[in-house]
Amino acid sequence: MFVISLLKISSILLSIVGVLFAIPLGVAFYYGESQVYLSFIIPMAVSFVFVAAVNFPTRHRKITMNTRQTFLIVALSWVVVSLMGAIPLYASGSIPRFVDALFESVSGFSTTGSTILSEIETLPKSINMLRCLTHWIGGMGIVTLTVALLPLLGVGGFQLIKAETTGPEKGKVTARITTTAKILWLIYLGFTVAETIALKIAGMTFSDALSHAFATLGTGGFSTRNTSIGAYNSVAIDVIIMIFMFLSGINFSLYFYIITRKFSDIGTNSEFKAYLIIIFALIAAVTVSLIGYYGSFGSSLRYSSFQVISLMTTTGFSTADFMDWPAVTQFLLFVTFFIGGCSGSTSGGVKVIRWLVLGKQVQNETRKMLHPHGVFAIRLNGRPGRKDIVFNVAAFMVVYFGLVAITTFVGCLGKLDVWSAFTGALSMVGNIGPGYAMLGPSQNFGFLPDFVKYWYSFAMLAGRLELYTMIIFFLPVYWEK
């Protein structure tokens, strides 16, 4: 029965998040933050009781689902987990209003990184750890983690992961989806350990190093400092975070190919090559535009590299307020709002592969004008791509920018100016973090009306789940038998 399958999967997801809450709870014990103990213990205990109450009586029943039910399970799972993440933020008194706690939680799990907080450094260290941990959980995917840990989902596991992962092309790097999920999470964990150690060596405390590793690898952007990474004023820290943001924006399947020595699959990967070209071209252009502002090539390169990679990968960290930079620089950075990282990465946005497909289709249409009887195919990774991928990408673009338009309108209803509302909408749907003007990198989202925060929360989740998983319930076709 579907209801039982839904309850079993939801309870398992909540219990896994409950186990991971042990990390900020451990930080609370270490620093003696007794005022937040129950804020973590109660939701953890509830999740464990829930999983036992649901799974023990139904332990002999297999989890079954069809494609239609898969979308509902994934969407509800993300909503329920976001609600659970809001509980410690609200119950601890760190965020006094529940709508704000929910916004912060959704922003964390969706790896957007927008915050309603104006003062971060006075929060308990455990709460800041939780905020960054939500990025890490949401980055690779809540459902993907569940499939990696529990092979009980069988064939349905692949359908669940397809509904959660990003990009138009979704497949397995191994024959078994459980093995694929485990490999990707082990790579993700390895990067997290490596960055934590590197940041600790560079001068961060262990708590800050782990928090920023969580936020970086999840391409989220929450920080433990009010002025983000700029607070450390360290070239070493900037470089370390830049490297791992860059790595997190790459399709994680490519790291599996490195491990298995399939280097030819990396060299022929069209999206990866385009990703490199776009990032280095933007860094060069932004660096040139900032030389007059900073007065030296070295400083210009340092700040431009960090901000381009941060926005391109939709992480949202900052080392400077780019709203103070020249207009041409702001425009170049604005371009990144439309791109995003690679499919299969932890980055948000439209994704490089979709722009690559559209670019190749434009090229083919031009060729057809010159050679009306010619037959032209889109080539990806050195091979002809699926014929329907152009329609897939075109449909996604219509839905994506349609949601951006609606979210812009909602922002304007909330008394934002059009520029702030538009860039804020791009940020919410693309899971980028900062916007421009009233929602710039030195601002926060706390002043927005409640209805805007609720809508932004929906837009962030829709963007993280590549739109269809969240909006399909608003379409009559979903409810047709």
N, C-alpha and C positions, 0 to 999 in steps of 0.2 A: 504494500500500500504506500502511495506517494507521501502521505502525511508523515508516516513513520520514517521513511527515508529522509525527508526534510528535517525532522526533529533530530535524527541520529547524526546527520552531517553537521547541522548547526551546533549541536551539543559538543561534538568533537572539535569543531573550530574554536568554540569558546573555551574549551578546556585547554587547548594548545596555547591560546593567547593567555589564559590564566597561568599556565606554567611559565611563560615568558615574563609575566609580571613579577616573577621572583627576582629578576634582575634589578628593577628599580626598588623593590622591597629590600633587597640586600643592601643597596646603596643607602636607603633610609636607616637601616639598622647600623650600618657602618658609621654614618654621620650623626646618629642619635636623633633623627627627625621623628620623634615619637608621635607627633601630631598627625602624621600621614599613614601610620601603620595600618589602621583599620580601613583606610581608603583603598588600600591594595588587598588586604586580607579578605574583606567581605566579598568583593566581586570574584576573587580567586575561589573562595569557598563555594559560592553560589554556582560557579561554572563546574566545579568538580561534582557537586551534588546533582546538578542538572544532567551531566553526562552519565552518572551512575543510574539516576532515576529513569533515563530514557533508554540506555543501552542494555542494562541488566535484564529487564523483562523481555527485551526484543533481541537478545544476543543471537538467537538462531534464525532471525529473519535477514535475508540478504537485502542490501541496498540496491534498489532498482530505480531507473529514471529514463525518461525519453528526452529528446532534444528540447522540447518545449519546457519541460520541468527543469532542465539543466539551467536555463536562463534564470528562472525564478529562484533556484537554490543559490546560485552565485550572487545575484543581486541582494537577496535577503541576508545572505551571510555577511556581505560587506556592510550592510546597514546595521545589523545586530552587533558586529564587532566594533563598529564606530561608536555605537551607543555604550558598549562596555568600556571603550577607551575614554569616554567622557566622564564616567563615574568617578575615578580617582581625582580628575582635574576639578570636578565640581564638589565632591564630598570633602576634599582636603581644604577647601576654601581658597585654593589658588586662583580659581576662576569662579567668582560668586554667582554668575548667571548661567543657567543650564544651556541656553541657546549659544552662548559664547564657548562653553566647554565642548558642546557638540561640534561647533565650527572648527575648533582647534583640533579635536580628535579626527574629524573627517579630513582636515587639511594634512594631518600627520599620516594617516593610513593611505590616503590617496597620493602621498608624496608631493603635495603642492607646496607646502611650507609657508603659506600666508598665515599670519597670526593676528589675533585680536589684542595681544598683550603689548603694552608700552614699556613695561619694566620686567625684564626677564631675569636679571642677575639676582634679584631678591627672592626668587622662587626657591623652594627646597630643591636640593640637588637631585633628589629622587624623582621629583616631578619633571625636571628638565631631562633626566635620563629617560623617563617614560615618553615624553614628547618625541625625542629622537628615536627611541625604540620603535614607535609606531611607523616611522619612515622605513626602518629596516624590515619590519614585517610586511608592510604594504608594497615595498619595492619589488621583491621577487614574487610576491603574491601569497595571500592567506591560503587560498585553495591549493595552490601549488605545493606549499609546505605540508598541508594535510595529506595530499596524495603521496608526497615523498616519504612521510612517516608511516602512513597506513595504506598498505596495498589493497585494502578491503573494497575499494571503489571499483576495481576491475576495469572493464571497458569504459564505463561511465566516467572514469577518471580523466580520460583524454578529452571527453566532451566538456567537462568542468574546466579544465585548463584552457581549452580553446576559448571558452566564454570569458576567461580572465586575462589572458595574455594579449600582447600588443602586436600590431602589424597585420598586413593582409595575407601573408603566407605563414601558416602555423603548422608545424610538423614536429616529429620526434627526432632526437639525435641518436637514440637507441631504439631497439625494437619494442621495449617495454616502457610505457609511459612512467611507471613508478621509478624505474632506473634513471630515466631522463630527468625527472624531478629531483631525485637524490643528487645526481651529478651536478646539476645547476646550483642547487643549494650548497653543496660542498665547495664549489668554486666561489660562490658568494661569501660563504663563511671564511674561506681562506683569505680572500681580499680584505675582509673586515678585520681579521687578526693582524694581517700585515700592516694595514693603515693605522690601526690602534698603536702598534709598536712604534711605527715611524713617527707618529705625532707625539708620543710620549718622549721619544728620544729628542724630538725637536723642541721640547719645552712645555708641552701641555701637561696638566695633571692627568692621572689615569682616567678619572671620571670624565673629564672634558674630552680626552682622546677617544674614549669609547663612544661617547655621545656623538662626537663629530664624525667618527667612522660610520656609525649607524646612519646618520643623516646624509653623508656623502654617498655611500654605496646604494642607498635607497633613492638617491638624487632628490632628496626632500628639501633641505635648506634650513631646517630649524637649527638654531645655535643656542649655546648657553650664555652668550654675551649679547648685550643690547645692540652693539654695532657689528654683529656678526663676526666674520673672520678678521675684519679690519681692526678689531680690538687687540689682536695679538701683535700686529705690526711686525710680522716675522716673514722674511722671504722664504725660509725653509718650510714653514707651515703652509704658506701660499702654494709653493711648488708641490708639496705632498698632496694637498687636497686637489689641486689642479689635475695631477696625474690620475688620481682615483676617480674624479668626476669624469675625466676623459674615458677611462676604462669602463666606467659604469654606463656610458652612453653607447657602448658597442654591444652588438648581439652576443649574448652569453654563449650561444652555440659555437661561436668561433673559438672560444677558450677550450671547449671540448675538442675541437679539431687540432688545437696546439698540443693538447695532452696526448692525443692519438696520432700525432705527427702527420696529419692530413693538411700539410701546408699549402698544397695547391688549391684547396677549397677556400683558403683565406685570400690567396693572391687573386683569385678569380671572382671574389665576392663584390658585386657591383655597388651595393649599398655602402660597404665599408670604405671603398675607394672614394665614393662621393662624399661620405662623412669627413674623411681626412681633408679633401680638397676644400670643402665649405669652411671647416674650422680654421684651417691655415690661411685661407683667403681673407676671412673676416678678421682674424688676428692681425694680419698685415695691414689691412685697411684701417682698423681702429687704432693700431699703434701709430701709424702715420698721422691720423687725425688728432692724436693726443700729444704729439711732440711739442707743439706750441703751448699746450696747457701745462705740462709737467716740466718742460725745459730740457729734458734729456731722453735719449732713446731707451736707456735701461729702465727708467721708471715707467715710461709709456708702455713698453713691452710687458713689464710685470703686471700692471693694472689691466691692460687690455686683454692679455691672455687669460687672466683669471675670470674677468667678467664675461668674455665671449664664451668660454667653456662652461661657465656656470649657467648662463642663460640658454645656450644651445642644448645642453643636457637637461634643461629644466630643473636644475638643482636650486638655484635662487640665492646661494651665498653671495656676499658682497664684501669687497675690501675697500670700496669707496662708494659714495653716492653718485651714481651716474647721471642723476638729474642735474648735477652741477657741471657736467661736461658739455663741450660744444654741441650745438644742434646736429651737426653732421654725424658726430659720434653717437648721439642718441638715436639717430635714424638707423645707423648701421646695426646697433644693438637691437632695435625694434624689429629688424628683419628676422632675428633669431626666434622671435615669438611665433613665427609662422612655420618653423622648421621642426625642431625637436631632435631627438637622438635616433638611433637605429631601432628597427623592430626587434623584439626579443631582448631588449635592454630594459633597465629600470627607468629609463627616461620617459617623459610624456611627449606631448605635442603631436603634430600631424605625422611625423616620422619621415626620415630621409627617403626611404624606399618609395613612398607615395609620390613625392615630388620627382623622383627619378623616373618613375613610370610615366607620369604626365609629361615630363620633358621629352622622353623618348617617343611618346605618342604625338606630340607636337611636331617632332622631327619627321615622323612617318607621314603625318598629314601634309607636311610641306613637300615631301618627296612625291606623294600621290598627285599633288597639283602639277608637278613637273612631268611625272610619268603616270598618267591616268590608269593604265592597264597593269601597273606593277603590283606585286604582292609583297607587303612589308610586315615583318613580325618584330615585336619587342624582344630584345635579347637581354636576359638578366643572368649574371654569373656565367657568362660565356655560352649560354644555351637559350633557345627560344622560350619565352615565358608563356604561361597560360593565356589563351585568347581572352578569357573573361576577366582578367585582372584589371584591365582598364575600366571596365564597367564597375567593378568592385571599388576601385579607388575613386572614381567619379561620384558614385553614390555616397561614399564616406565623406567626401569633401562637401557635398551639398548638406548633409546632415550636420557635419562639424561646424561649418560657418553659419548654418541656420541656427544652431544652438548658441553660437557666439552672438548672433544678432539679437536673439531673444534675451540673452543674459545682459547684453548692453542696454537693452530697453529697461530691464528690471533695475539695473544700476542707475539709470536716469530717473526712474521713479523714486529711487532712494536718495535723490538730490545730488548725485554725482554729476559733474560736467561730462560732456560727451566723450572727450579724450580719456578721462579717467575711467569712465564706464566701459569704453571700448577696450582699452588695454587691460583693465581688470577682467573683462569677459574672456579675452584671449588667455590671460593668466589662469583663470579658473578652469576653463575647458581643457587647456593644454597642460595643467598642473605645473605651472612655471613658478609661481610664488609672488614676486613683486609685479606691480603694474607701473604706470607713469603718473605724474602729477600728484593727485590726492592719495593715490595708492602706491607711491614710489617706494624705493628700498629703505628709506629712512622713516616711512610712515607705517601705520598698521590699519587693520580692518575693524577695529573695535567700535568706531563711531557710526558704522552703518546701521540702518534700521533692522529690526529682527527679521522682517520678511525677506530682506535682501540676503541676510546671512543664511537663512534656510534655503533660499534658491541657490546661492553660491555653493552650499554644501551638496545639493543635488548635482550641480554642474561639475563639481570636483569629482564626485563619484562616477558620474557619467563619463567624464574625460578619462579617468583611470581605467575604466572597463571598456574603453573604445566605443562608447556611445550606445551601440545596439543593445548591449546587455541591460542597460537601464531604461532606454526609451521604448523598447519593444512592447512594454506593458501598456503603453498609451496608444498602441495601434490596434485597430479592430481585428486585423488578421491574426493576432496572437490568440484572441479569445474565440476565434472560429473553430469549430470541430472539424 
